[in-house]
């Protein structure tokens, strides 16, 4: 039974909450609906990321249920006709995968069993927290959804399967979290599955991801006997009862686990002693280490990304989710604790402050066409100041025009909840703005940019057309909408065949958009075979000296440029770039003509001379030249650059590059040899094999052109029991 008392304090509520050794989410529904307005220090902006089918959406569904945000749990694949709350798209429910990231929010109050005593966090009281959650896709084809979520989040939960351990997309998610410096918790999921081995999965995390993963729990039982967890800090055991695991019962540590608890708790303390002098001194003096000190150090080290706390459970089995929510509140940072830099017009950095009293600065990280005739919805992270309904904003798109926020909403999957304003640190959606994702928004009192997000390389293209002339208008609207919503979906017209070409992250990515056009716009479509996005690059430096000269009786055209083309070898991270550099000294080539030279080279870089594919890993350098007072112009110097490219590019011994994919095939152990043989026939290079129980994970690098239709071959070789995933690895010279 729960006894709930709350007293209004202006816009916040003081909650006194006692629960007889259990959380009861339904009894606390009213309270958590009142927790909408808390201080920014009690706000958590988190994402949930993992390999495909690791249980991200299932976990989010349980979080929403235990926090009282939804009243009933529905499963991912929608077998009951409803489906998980965060999978609002029909295709997501049919296929059982997340295609678009979805945002929601909820509130949670820490377990009273072990209240935090750090005055800076909670004034000594068990506290209520607001949590903004972004549930992201696991399939590599939709990885841009993870990119833009992590760009604006303060913390994350990374799921790892207790059976399969670290998988290919786990590696991708790890790189993304490191790129955006996001503190994380690790949740080892599916401990109720046959073959579950959480300690093996943790070792894989440490070795393959290079993470200082610190164990905070051990399981009570495994596989079909898994029923709870033991907290190593409090040395209490938790089991989960009720129809949906909503009743958290605190029991004594089972006798057969006591030695393991002592051993793992000692390892935890030793790990923290290496990072904190207070714990080290208490440990060396053989003194008891207070629980609140362990919490404090764990929190600091997590935020500093020196450790990643590890918890465990089974989201689908309704075990371990409530302690994970406690950990989100205890260890992950608030917006106040994550510094955010911005760049002003002269390129220097400024430090934004998470305060409602300062000029507004926000970041548009996602745009979506509303399903309720509200126009475009723009998802915004508020970094500084307040965002209010009706507010006039400047968008750093170079146009300098103001746009007004028509409506402001909190998002609960595909539902909108009207709000008047958003505080600093919050995540909201607005209507009335027309901008692209990746743009910085301000109220005009400060002009700055929060930078762009990383956009992965596109590797697959289809030709696409509608045979019905009357569908052309709808087709145009569809591709324009999807290009705006998804920066990894691009469309162009082939100049020779005049075909419309769509490009994206993979076959699944493009097939989803094709199906959405059919369903959402009623368009009949025909598609061509998948095409690989090849690239060109020079392999050696080549010097050029080119003069563009035309005399026609009147004013002529004259431009001379001297320089060289070279591969970019300074930084491997620049391999996919095309760069321009001016080494001009003096006024032989007037400075106002340099942009025209750059424009000419960059236009040429869009179509090489080997197979008319875009260039990569190439730097164009201009070091000298000449001009004429009358005959020189921007056009002349642009034509000089184009002429230099056409006459000297092939002397750089260019090669054709093809995308190589990092492939992970999961097969029963008995089919290991057959799968390796299959990958070898595809000219793949086997890089690793990992055994997880009776399943073998085979890793290989294979050219994308050899992977079309691979799933059919794999199922044939494994009697239908094999599955695979792949992600872009690198471009390398194509072999015949």
N, C-alpha and C positions, 0 to 999 in steps of 0.2 A: 504494500500500500504506500502511496506517495502522499506527502503533505506538502502543499505548495503555498507559499506566501510571497507576495510581491508588492513593493511600495514604489510609486512613481517618483522619480527624481528628474524633473524637467523632461528631457527626451530620452533618458535612460531609465532602466529599471533595476532595482536591487532585488535579487532573487535569493530567497532562503529556501533551500531545497534539501529535504532529507529523504533518502530512499533506503528501505530496509534491505541493504545488501543486494540491490538490483536496480537496473535502469528499467523504467517502464515507459516506452515511447508514447503510447496512446494516452496515458494519464498526464503526460507533460505536453500534449499538443498545444493547449492554450498558452502555456508559458512561452514556448518557443516561437509562437506567432507574435509574441510581445517583444521579442529580442531583436527587432529590426534595427533599432538605433543604439549602437554601442560605440564606445570610443574607438578610434582608429587602431589603438594598441591591441584591441581585442578582435581585429579583423584578420582573416586569413584568406589569401587568394591562392588557390591551389589548382593543379592539374593532375589528371590521372592518366599515366602513359605506360605502354608495354607493347610486347609482341602481340600479334593478332591472336585472338581466342585465349588470352590470359585472364580474362574476367573483369576488364575495366568497367564496362557498362553494368555488369552484374553487381560489382562492388558499389558503383554509384547508386544503383537502385536500392541496395540495403542501407546506404548512408541516408538517402532521402526518407526511407521508411523509419529508421531508428530515430531520426531527428524530427519526425512528425510532419515532414513535408508532403508525403503521400500516405494514404491510408491502407494501401494494399500493395503487395509485391507482385510484379509480373515478370516473366522470364523474357530473355533476349529475343528468342526466335518467334515470339508472338503466337505460340500454339493455342493460347486461350483466346485469340482474336484481339488482344489488347497490345501486348508487347511492352518492353521496358520503356519507362517514361522518357529517357534521353534519346531513344531511337524513334524519332517522330516521323521520319521519312518511310514511306511504304516499302521502298527497296531495302532499307536497313532491316526492317522486320522480316521481310521475305528471306533475305540472305543471311541474317544473323550476324551482320557486321556493322560497325559504325563507319559511315561515309563522311559525314560532316561533324566537326566539333560542335558540342552543344553546351550552353551555359545554364547554370542554375544557382540557387543560393539556399542556405539553410542555417540553423542555429544549433549550438550544442553547449552543454554545460558539463564541466569536468566531473569525473567520478569523485564523490565525496570521500571515498575510502582513503585517498591520499592527496589532500589539498596541497597546492603549492604555497610556499611561505615566502616566496620572493616578493618583497613589497613593490618592486618596480613593475611587476606584472599584474598582480591581482589584489593589492591592498590586504593580503592575508586571507582573502575569502575565496571559496570555490567560485569560479567566474563563468559567465556566459559569453559565448563567442559567436560572431557571424562568420560564415564560411562561404565564399564564392568558389564554385567548382566549375572547371571546364573538363568535360569528358572528351577524350580525343580518339581518333581512329588508330587501329594497330597495324593496318596494312600499309606497306611501304608506298603504295600508289597514292595514298592520301597523306603523306608525311608532311606536306606544307601546313596541314591543320595543326600538327604538333608544333611546327616551327612558330607559327604566329601565336599559339597559346603560350608557349614558354617565353616568348618575347615580353609578355606583359604580366607574367605570374611571379609571385614571390617565393613559392615553394611548390613541391610536387611529391606525388606518391608514384614510385616506380614498382609495378607488379612484376614478379618473377614466378614462373611456374615451378612448383615443388617437384614435378616429374621431369620436365624438359630442361629446367635450368635456364641458363643464358642462351637466347636464340638470336637469329640474325637481326630482327628489328629491335631487340634489347640493346644491341650494340649501337644501332642508329639513335635510339632514344637517349642512350648514355652520352653520345657525342653532342646531341642537341642540348641536353641539360648542362653539359660542361661549357658549350658555346655561350649560353646565356647566363652562366654562373648561378644556376638555380639550386638552392639547398633541397635535399630530398630525404624522404623516408623510403625504405624498401619493405614491401609487403610480399612475403612468400605465400602465394595462394595455392589452393587446390591440395591441401594436406590430406584431404579425404580420398584422393585418387589412388588407385593401385600404382605402386612404384614410387610413391612420394618419398622424397629424401631431402628435407629442408637444409640439413647441414651440407650436403653435397652441392645444393644450389647456392648456398652462401659462399662456399669455397670457389665456385665458378665465378661468382660476382667479384670476389677479391682478385682472382687471377686474371680473368679476361677483361674486366672493366677497370682494374686498378683502383678500386674503391676501398676505403677503410670502413668496411661494413661491421658494425658493432651490434652484437646480438642482445636484444632486450627481453626476449621471451624464449621459452622452449615449449614444445608441444606436449599435450597429454594424449598419448596414443598416436597412431598414424593409420593412414588408409581408412578402412571401415571402422576402426576403433578410435579415430580422432574425435575428441569431444571438448577440448578446451586448451588453454595455455597457462603457463606459469610465468608470472611477472618476476624477472630477476632482480628488479630494484626493490620492490616491496616484499618479495618472497611470499606472494599469495597466488593461489590458483583460481582461475576463472572458468566456469562452465556456462553453457548457454542453453536455456530451456524455453518452453513455450512453442507455439506452432511455427514461429519465425525467428527463434533465437532472441526474442526481445527481452527475456528475463536473464540478466547477468547475475549469476550466483558466485559468491566468494567462498571458497573452501580452503581447507588446509592443503599444503603441498602433499600429493600422494607419496607414500613412504618410499616406493621404488624409484622416485625421481629426486629424492632429497640430495643424494651425492652429486647428481648431475647439476642441480641448482647451485650447490656450493661451488662446484668447479667452474661453471659458466659465469656465475656472478663474480668470482675472483678474476676471471679473464676480462670481464667488463671493467672492473675497477682498475686493473692493470693498464688497460687501454686508455682510460681516462687519466690515470696518473702520469702517463707519458705526455699528456697535453695540459695538465693543470697542477700547479705547485701545491695548492691547498690539499687536494686529494692525495698527492704523492707524499706529503709530510704526514698526514693522518695515517696513511697506509704503512709508512716506515715506522711510525711510532706505535703501530698495532692498536690504533684507536678506531672506534666505530665511526663510520662516515655517514653523516646525516643524509636522509633521503632527499631533503630539499637541496642540499649541495650537489648531489648527483644529478637532480633535475636541472639545476642551474648550469652546471658544466656541460651536460648533454645538450642543452639548448644552445649555449654559446658556440660549442664546437660544431653543431649541426649548421647553424647560421653561417659560420665561418667556412663551411664545407671541408672541415677537417675529418669529419666522420659522417656516416649515413646510418642512423638507427634502423635495425631490422626487427620487424614484427611479423607475425604469421597467423594464418587462419584459412578459412574456406568461405569465400563470399557466397557461393551458391549453397553451401551447407549452413550458412547463417552462424558462423563461428569466428570470433576474433575481430569483428568490425567495430564494436564499441570501444575497445582499447585502442584501436587504430585512430579513431576520432579523438580520443584523449591525447594521443601522441601528436596529432596534427596541431592541436591547441597548445600543447606543452613545448614542442620542439621547433616547429616551423615558424618563420618570422612574420611579423606584421609589416605593413607598408612602411612604418616608421623606421624599421631596422634594415631596410635594403636601400642603399644610396642609389640615386638615379641621376646620371649625367645627361646633359643636353649640349648641343653645339649652337653657338650664335653665329651671326653672319660672317665674322672674320675667321671662323674656324676654331676658335678657342672654346674650351669647355666651361660650362657652368654647372653648379650643383643645384638640382631642384629639391625643394623641401615639401614634405607631405603635410601641408597646412592649409586649412580652409581660408585663411586670411590673406593669402598671397595670390598674385595673378594666375589665372587658369592656364594650365598646360595639360593636354591629353593626347592620347595616341589612338588612332583608328586602326584596329588590328584585324577587323573582319567586316565585310559588307554582305548583306543578304537581302534579296527581294522579299518583301513581306507577303505572307499568304493571306493577309486580312485587308488588302487594299490600303495599306498604310504607306506605300511607296518603299523606298530603300530604308532598311534598318542598318545603322552603322554602330558597330560594337566599339565602345571606347573604354580605355583604362584612364582613369583620372589620376594624374601624377602630382598635380599641384593645384591649389585653389578649389573652388566649387563649380560644378556644372549645374545650371538651372534651366528649367523649361522656359523657352522664349529668348534664351541668351544668344547674342550675336557672336559668331566665331570667325576667325581667320584660318584658312587652310593653306599650308605651305606647298601649294601647287604651282607657284609662280604667277598666278593670276591676280592675287591681291584683293580678291572680292570677298565680301562678308556673306555668310549664310547663317540663318537662324535655326535654332533647335525648336522644332515644332512640338514634339512630344518626347518625354523621357520615360524609360521603362527599366524595370528589372526583368530579366528573362528567366523563365522556368521551363527549359526545353523550348517548345514551340508556343508557350503561353507568354503573354505580356502582362505585367503588373504596372500600372501607372504610378509614377513618382513625380514629385515637384522638383527635387534637386538630388544631386549625388555629391557626397563628401569626398574629400581628397583620399585617394587610395582605393576607391570603389571601382567596380566594373559594371557598366550599364549599356543599354542600347538606346539610340535616339532615332527619330524620324525627322525629315526636313533637310538633312544634309545630303549633298551629292559629291562624294569624294571616293577615292580608291583606298584600299587597305594599304597600310604602311605610311600614312600621312599624319603629320603632327598638327594638332589643333590648338589654338591659343585665343585668348580674348583680346589680343592686340597690344596689351601692355608690355609683353615680353615677346620678342621674336627669336625663336629657336627651333631646332630640329632634334628629334629623338633618334634619328638614323633609320635605316631600312632593315627589313628582316631578310634572312638568308633564303633565297629561292633555289631549290634543287634543279639540277640539269634535267631537261626534258629528253627522253630517249626514244619514244615511239610516236609514230604518226599514222593516221588513216586518211584516205581520201573519202569524202562524204558528199552526198548530193540528195536533193529531194526531187523525185520525178514529176511531182505535181506543181505546176506553175503557181497555183493559188496558195501554196504553202510557203512561198519564198519570203513573204513578209514575216510570218511566224518563225521561220527558220532564222532569219536575220535577228529578230528579237531574242531568240533563245541563245544563239552563240554570243551575242553582245552581253547578255545578262551573265552567262556562265564565265565569260572571260573576266568580267568585272569582279565576280564573286571569288574566282579561283585563279591566282596568278600563275599556276602551273598548267592551266588550260589555255592554249593559244591557237589562233586561227589565222591562216594566210591563204592567199590565192597563188597557185603555181603559175608563174608568168608564161610558161610554154603551153601546158595542158589546159590552163584556165580552171583547173579543178580546185575546189575548196579543200584545204588540208587542215586537219585538226591534230594538234600535238599535245602530248601529256606524259605522265610518269610511267605508264604501262598499259597493257591491254585492258586490265580491269578498270582502270581509271577512265579510259576513253569509252569503254563499253557502257559504263554507268551513265555517262553523259548522253550517249546515244539513246539509251533506254529512257532517260528522263525527258529528252526531247519528244520521244514518241508518246509518253504517258502524259506529260504536263502540257504539251502544246499540240498533241494530236497530229504530229507530222509523220508522214511516211518517208523513210530514209533508206538509202542504199549506201553501203560502205565498201571500200576497196580492201585489199589485203594489208595487214600491218606493215609499216615501213620503218626501218631503222634510221635514226638520225645520225648520219655519219658527219665527220668533221675533217678539215684539212689543217696541216701545220707544216711550216718549213723546218728543216733539220739542221741548217747551217746559216751562218751570216752571209749576206750578199750585199755588196755595195752598188749603189745606183748613181747615175748622173744623167739627168733627163731634162730636155728643153722642149717646152710646148711653144710652137711659133706658127702663127698664121698671118699672112699678109693678104689683104683683099682690096687694096687701093685706098681705103680710108683708114680709120683707126683699126689696128690689128689686134692680135692676141700674143702676149709674150709672158713666159714664166719659166725660170730655170730653178731646179731644186737638186741638191746633192745630199746624199745620206746613205743609210743602210737599213735593211730588214734583218732581224735576228730573232732566234728563239728566246723566250723569257726563261732565264736560268737562275735568277737571283732568289726566287721564292717559289717552291713547289705549289703553294696555295694559289699562285697566279696562273696555273697551267691553263685554265679555261678562259683566260682573259685575252683581249686584244688591246694593246696599249699604243699610245702616241707620245713621242717625246721630242721637244724642240731644243736643239743645242745652238741655235742661231745667236750670233754676236754681231753687233753693228746694225746697219740699216740697209744692207744689200737686198735683203728681203724684208720689207716693212712689216712691223709686228701685226698690223691689221689684216695681213694676208695669211697669217699662220692658222687661224681657225678654218680657212678654206682648204688649206693643205690637209689638215686633220680630217675634215669632212670627206675629202676625196678618198683618203686611205680607208676610212671607216666604212664608206659605201662599198669599196672593193672587198673589204673583209667579210661582207655578208655573202659573197659568192666567189669561192676560189676557182682556179683554172683547171684543176684536176677532175673534179666531179661536181662542180658548182655547189659545193657545200660550204657553210660558214667556217671561217678560220678560227683557230684557238692558238694559244701559246706563241703569239707573234707580237713583236714590238716594231713599230714604224718610227724611224728616227730621221729627222731632217737637221743637217748641220751647216749647210751653206746654200748659196743660190744667187740669183740675180733677178733684177726687175727692170722695167722700162717705164719712164715717166708717163708716157702716153698709152702704150699698148698693154700694160699690166693691169690686172683686175682680180677680184676674188675668183671670178669664173675661170680665168686663165690659170691661176695657181691650183684650183681644184682639178682642172683638166690635166695639169702637170702631174699631180699625184696619181691620178687614174692611169696616165700614160706610163709613169714609172713602174707602177704595179704590173701592168700588162706586159711590159718589156723585160722586167727583171725577176718577177716572182718565181718563175720556174727554175731559175738559176740557184734558188735556195733549196733545191732537191726536196720539194714538198712531198708529204705522204698522206694517205687517207687513214683516218683514225676511226675506230669503231668502239661503241660502248661495251665494256666488259661488266658482267653482273656477278655479284657475290651471291651464290646460290646455296641454300640450305635445304637438304632433302631429309625428311624424317621418315624412317622406314623400320619395320620390324627387323631384328638382328639377322634373321634367316635370309633376308633379301639384301644384305649389305653388299655382297659381291656383285649381284645382278645390277644394283643401282650404281656402283662404281663403274662397272663396265658400260652402262648406259651413258653416264657422264663423260667417260673417256671417248666414246664414239662421237659425242658432241664436241670433241676437241677441248674438253674441260680439263683444268689443272686442279687436282684434289689438293686442298690445303690443310684439311684437318678432319678427323673423325672422332666423335665423342659418344661414349656409350652411357645412356641413362636408363638403367634397368634393362628391359627387353627392347628398348628403342635405340636406334643408332642415328645420330645426327651427322650427316656427311656434308662437308663444306667444300665448295669448288668455285673457281673462277671460270666463267663460260661466256663466250661472245653472245650478245643478245640475239643476233640473227639466227643462232642455232637453238634458241630456247622457245621459239614459237611452237605451240602444240606439245610442249614437253610433258604437261600433266597427263595427256593420254598415254604417252610412252611409259611414264612412271607407274601409272596405275596398272598398265599391262604387265610390267616387270615385277610388280609387287602384289599381284592378285587384288588390286583395288585398295590396298592398305597404306600406300605411300602418299605423302603430301609434301609440298615444297613451298618455299618463299624465296624471293630474290630482291636485291636492291642494287642500285647503281654503284659500281666500285670505282672505275676509272675509264678513261679513253686510252687506247693503245693502238699501235700500228696494225692495220688489218692484214691478216695472212690469207693467202689464197686457199 
